Amino acid sequence: MSLTANWSYPTAIRFGAGRIKEIAEACAALGMKKPLVVTDRGLAQLPLTASLLDLLDAAGLGRALFSDVDPNPTEINMQAGVEVFRAGGHDGVIALGGGSGLDLGKMVAFMQGQTRPVWDFEDVDDWWTRADADAIAPIIAVPTTAGTGSEVGRASVLTNSQTHEKKIIFHPKVLPSIVICDAELTVGMPPAITAGTGMDAFAHCLEAYCSPHFHPMSQGIAIEGMRLVKEYLPRAYHDGTDIEARAQMMAAAAMGATAFQKGLGAIHAISHPLGAVYGTHHGTTNAVVMQPVLLFNRPAIEDRINALARYLDIEGGFDGFYDFVGRINAELGIPKNLTELGVKDPDLDALTVSALDDPSVGGNPVRMTPENTRALIEACL
């Protein structure tokens, strides 16, 4: 089976090894003549970024780069990027990288034409309608990790530098118009990042699958996404040059972010404030809290997890699936708990408040309260 295809769901996706060479053609398709590449500081120093800039330069598109992006991007990073975009007279963004580079790139394209503060567009009710949709610059997304799926998302996560809260900024036109998924770009990912981002994709699929909301299409995508992670993440972790495994994980990442249109839950509600306050890696944090959240939600999801276990060829129903999560975490070198992850003496009251304020709470199958949420966070320690 050839791992090369053109997909138009949820957006136009050019999937296949070596397809980064089509970047100039993708720019032309969107009318970009002076794109700004947005990525994180670490990725900016790597050969793949230089190669991308060379491709753009050779096509007469310049080699403009913005890389002042933190691991948990803030509105300060965003504003700096917006200023570079405006000063350079750019007409589109190429968002390159993992979640931080992709999310920040999308926000630069979104905010460069807005007049209101970014927090006015938080994913609350219909706040997105406040934006000037015609002022959003076109976006091409080029993921270099297989986890967040931000390349197919209609939102970005920004950390408020003042309150240290992670906020989800949503607009339908933040969805990139073209995505280039080239598995060769993920070959250099270190094993720990491969593990954390891969388990992020798994968490997206799992929480979407368990969400009580009705979205059968997302439900089906979530199930198959988990199968791909189960089969291919260990291979990608143990052999980073396994292009088939890398490609399948890129597919799983996009599937997870497509599936969670159905909703997320307690895993993300806890992970978001932990990342904002303690700087933990998002996907790794998701993996660490996954088993406690499964137990927390068991009364509402046991039958559903029993069916999932059968599909994934895992014996033992819910208990077997729970044990599988523990085994794959161990195989991938994921810390056993938040303490091992580096979260020392956390402010449980503040974390509980932040978790309950997170939009992901609404998709959890068990209603989250101050009492049970605090107990859940304690169980993760």
C-alpha positions in Angstrom: 0.0 0.0 0.0 1.4 3.4 -1.0 1.7 5.9 1.8 1.1 8.8 -0.5 -2.3 10.5 -1.0 -4.2 13.8 -1.4 -6.9 14.3 1.2 -9.5 17.0 1.5 -10.9 16.2 5.0 -10.9 18.2 7.1 -8.8 20.4 4.8 -6.5 19.9 1.8 -3.7 17.6 3.0 -0.7 16.6 0.8 0.5 13.4 2.5 3.6 11.6 1.7 7.4 11.4 2.1 9.3 14.1 0.2 6.2 16.3 -0.4 7.8 19.4 1.3 9.2 20.0 -2.2 5.7 21.1 -3.1 5.8 24.1 -0.8 6.2 26.7 -3.5 3.3 25.2 -5.5 1.2 25.3 -2.3 2.0 29.0 -1.8 1.0 29.7 -5.4 -2.3 27.9 -4.9 -3.1 30.3 -2.1 -1.8 33.4 -3.8 1.1 33.8 -1.4 4.0 35.8 -2.8 5.8 36.8 0.4 5.1 34.2 3.1 6.5 34.3 6.6 7.7 31.1 8.1 6.9 30.8 11.8 8.6 28.1 13.9 10.1 27.6 17.3 13.7 28.6 18.3 15.1 25.1 18.3 13.7 24.1 14.9 14.9 27.3 13.4 18.5 26.1 13.8 17.9 22.7 12.1 18.8 21.8 8.5 15.1 21.1 7.6 14.2 24.8 8.2 17.1 25.9 6.1 16.0 23.5 3.4 12.5 24.9 3.5 13.8 28.5 3.2 16.0 27.4 0.3 12.9 26.0 -1.5 11.1 29.2 -1.0 14.0 31.4 -2.0 14.5 29.4 -5.2 10.9 30.1 -6.1 11.3 33.8 -5.6 9.3 33.8 -2.4 12.0 35.1 0.0 13.3 33.4 3.1 11.5 35.3 5.9 11.6 33.6 9.3 10.1 34.3 12.7 11.2 31.9 15.5 10.7 33.8 18.8 8.3 31.1 20.0 8.3 29.6 23.5 7.4 25.9 24.1 4.1 27.1 25.5 3.5 30.1 23.2 2.2 33.3 24.8 0.5 36.5 23.5 3.9 38.2 23.8 5.3 35.7 21.2 2.2 36.3 19.1 2.5 40.1 19.1 6.1 39.9 18.2 5.2 37.7 15.2 2.4 40.0 14.2 4.8 43.0 14.1 7.2 41.1 11.9 4.4 40.0 9.6 3.2 43.6 9.2 6.6 45.2 8.9 7.6 42.8 6.2 4.5 43.2 4.2 3.8 39.5 4.2 0.7 37.9 2.7 0.6 34.5 4.4 2.1 32.2 7.0 3.8 28.9 6.7 3.5 27.4 10.2 6.3 24.9 10.7 6.9 22.6 13.7 5.1 20.9 16.5 2.3 22.3 18.5 4.0 25.5 19.5 5.2 26.5 16.0 1.9 25.5 14.4 -0.3 27.2 17.0 1.7 30.4 17.1 1.9 30.6 13.3 -1.9 30.2 13.0 -2.3 33.0 15.6 0.0 35.4 13.7 -2.0 34.8 10.5 -5.2 35.3 12.5 -4.3 38.4 14.6 -2.3 40.4 12.0 -5.5 41.8 10.7 -7.5 42.1 13.9 -8.0 45.2 16.1 -9.3 43.6 19.3 -7.2 41.8 21.9 -6.6 38.1 21.2 -8.4 37.1 24.4 -11.6 38.5 22.9 -11.6 35.4 20.6 -11.4 32.7 23.2 -13.4 29.6 22.5 -16.4 30.7 24.5 -19.9 30.7 23.0 -19.8 32.6 19.7 -16.9 34.9 20.5 -15.2 33.9 17.3 -17.8 35.9 15.4 -16.1 39.1 16.8 -13.2 38.6 14.4 -12.9 40.1 10.9 -12.8 36.9 8.9 -11.7 38.7 5.7 -8.5 39.9 7.5 -7.2 36.4 8.3 -4.1 35.6 6.2 -3.8 32.3 4.4 -2.0 29.5 6.3 0.0 26.5 5.2 0.8 24.1 8.0 3.9 21.8 7.9 4.0 19.6 11.0 7.4 18.2 12.1 6.0 16.1 14.9 3.2 13.6 15.1 1.0 14.5 18.0 -0.9 17.7 18.4 -2.6 17.6 15.1 -2.7 21.4 15.1 -2.2 21.3 11.4 -5.9 20.3 11.0 -7.3 22.3 13.9 -9.5 25.4 13.9 -7.9 26.7 17.1 -4.7 27.5 18.9 -3.6 27.3 22.5 -2.0 30.4 23.9 -0.7 30.9 27.4 -1.6 34.2 29.0 1.7 35.5 30.3 0.1 37.4 33.1 -2.3 34.8 34.5 -0.3 31.7 33.4 -3.5 30.2 32.0 -3.8 28.3 28.8 -6.5 29.7 26.5 -8.0 28.2 23.4 -8.5 30.8 20.6 -11.0 29.6 18.0 -12.0 30.6 14.5 -13.1 28.4 11.6 -10.7 30.2 9.2 -7.7 29.4 11.5 -7.9 26.0 9.9 -4.9 25.9 7.5 -5.9 25.9 3.8 -3.1 23.4 2.8 -1.2 20.9 5.0 1.9 19.2 3.9 2.5 16.0 5.9 5.9 14.8 5.1 7.1 11.9 7.3 10.7 12.6 6.4 10.5 15.8 8.5 9.8 13.8 11.6 12.8 11.4 11.4 15.0 13.6 13.6 12.6 13.7 16.5 14.2 12.5 19.7 12.6 9.4 21.2 11.2 11.3 24.2 9.5 13.8 21.9 8.3 10.9 19.7 6.8 9.3 22.8 5.1 12.4 24.2 3.7 13.7 20.9 2.5 10.2 20.0 0.7 9.8 23.3 -0.9 13.2 22.8 -2.4 11.9 19.6 -3.6 8.9 21.5 -5.1 11.1 24.2 -7.0 13.2 21.6 -8.5 10.0 20.2 -9.3 8.5 23.6 -11.0 11.6 25.0 -13.0 12.1 21.8 -14.1 8.5 21.8 -15.2 8.8 25.5 -16.9 12.2 25.1 -20.7 12.0 25.6 -21.4 14.4 22.7 -22.8 13.0 19.4 -20.5 13.0 16.5 -20.3 9.5 14.8 -17.8 10.6 12.2 -15.3 11.7 14.9 -16.1 8.5 16.9 -15.0 6.3 14.0 -11.9 8.4 13.3 -10.9 8.2 17.0 -11.1 4.4 17.1 -8.9 3.9 14.1 -6.5 6.6 15.3 -5.9 4.7 18.5 -5.2 1.5 16.5 -2.6 3.3 14.5 -0.9 4.6 17.7 -1.0 1.2 19.3 0.7 -0.4 16.3 3.1 2.2 15.1 4.2 4.4 18.0 6.4 1.8 19.6 8.0 1.2 16.2 8.6 5.0 15.7 10.0 5.3 19.2 12.5 2.4 18.9 13.5 3.2 15.3 13.2 6.8 14.4 14.1 6.1 10.7 11.1 3.8 10.2 9.3 5.9 7.6 6.2 3.8 7.5 5.7 4.1 11.3 6.5 7.9 11.1 3.9 8.3 8.3 1.2 6.3 10.1 1.8 8.4 13.3 1.4 11.6 11.3 -2.0 10.2 10.1 -2.9 9.3 13.7 -2.1 12.8 14.8 -4.3 14.4 12.2 -7.0 12.0 13.0 -6.9 12.8 16.7 -7.2 16.5 16.1 -10.1 15.9 13.7 -11.8 13.5 16.2 -11.7 15.9 19.1 -14.3 18.1 17.4 -16.4 15.7 19.4 -14.9 16.9 22.7 -12.0 16.5 25.1 -12.1 15.8 28.8 -10.3 15.6 32.1 -7.0 14.6 30.6 -6.7 17.9 28.9 -8.4 19.9 31.6 -5.6 18.9 34.0 -2.8 19.0 31.4 -3.4 22.5 30.3 -2.9 24.3 33.6 0.0 22.0 34.5 1.8 23.0 31.2 1.0 26.7 31.8 2.2 26.8 35.4 4.9 24.1 35.6 6.1 24.0 31.9 5.5 20.3 31.5 5.4 18.8 28.0 1.8 18.7 27.0 1.7 15.2 25.4 3.8 13.6 28.1 1.5 15.2 30.7 -1.5 13.7 29.0 0.1 10.3 29.1 1.0 10.6 32.8 -2.6 11.5 33.8 -4.3 9.1 31.5 -4.7 6.1 33.8 -6.0 8.1 36.8 -8.6 9.7 34.4 -9.6 6.3 33.1 -10.4 5.2 36.6 -12.2 8.5 37.3 -14.4 8.0 34.3 -14.9 4.3 34.6 -18.5 4.4 35.8 -19.5 6.2 32.6 -17.2 4.6 30.0 -16.7 1.0 30.9 -18.9 -0.5 28.3 -17.4 1.8 25.6 -13.9 0.9 26.6 -14.8 -2.8 26.6 -15.9 -2.4 22.9 -12.7 -0.4 22.2 -10.5 -3.1 23.7 -12.1 -5.7 21.4 -11.4 -3.6 18.4 -7.8 -3.0 19.4 -7.3 -6.8 20.1 -6.7 -6.2 23.8 -7.9 -8.9 26.2 -9.6 -8.1 29.5 -12.0 -5.3 28.6 -11.6 -2.1 30.6 -9.0 -3.6 32.9 -7.0 -4.9 30.0 -7.1 -1.5 28.3 -6.1 0.2 31.5 -3.1 -2.1 31.8 -2.2 -1.5 28.1 -1.9 2.2 28.8 0.4 1.5 31.7 2.5 -0.9 29.5 2.9 1.5 26.6 3.8 4.3 28.9 6.5 2.2 30.5 7.8 1.1 27.1 8.0 4.7 26.0 9.8 5.9 29.1 6.8 8.1 30.3 7.1 9.1 34.0 4.8 7.1 36.3 3.2 10.2 37.9 3.3 14.0 38.0 6.0 14.0 40.7 8.3 12.0 38.5 7.4 14.5 35.7 8.8 17.3 37.9 5.7 18.8 39.4 6.8 19.5 43.0 4.5 20.8 45.7 1.8 22.0 43.4 -0.9 24.4 44.4 -3.8 21.9 44.3 -6.5 24.6 44.9 -5.2 26.7 42.1 -4.9 23.8 39.7 -8.4 22.6 40.5 -9.8 26.0 39.7 -7.9 26.2 36.5 -8.9 22.7 35.5 -12.6 23.5 36.0 -12.2 26.7 34.0 -10.8 24.8 31.0 -13.1 24.3 28.0 -12.3 20.6 27.9 -14.3 20.0 31.1 -17.5 20.0 29.1 -16.6 16.9 27.2 -15.7 14.7 30.2 -18.1 11.8 30.6 -18.2 12.2 34.4 -19.2 15.7 35.7 -16.2 17.4 37.2 -16.7 19.2 40.5 -14.2 21.0 42.8 -14.1 18.0 45.1 -13.6 15.2 42.6 -11.3 17.2 40.4 -9.0 18.0 43.4 -9.0 14.3 44.3 -8.2 13.3 40.7 -5.2 15.7 40.5 -4.0 14.2 43.8 -4.3 10.7 42.3 -2.1 11.9 39.4 0.7 12.9 41.8 
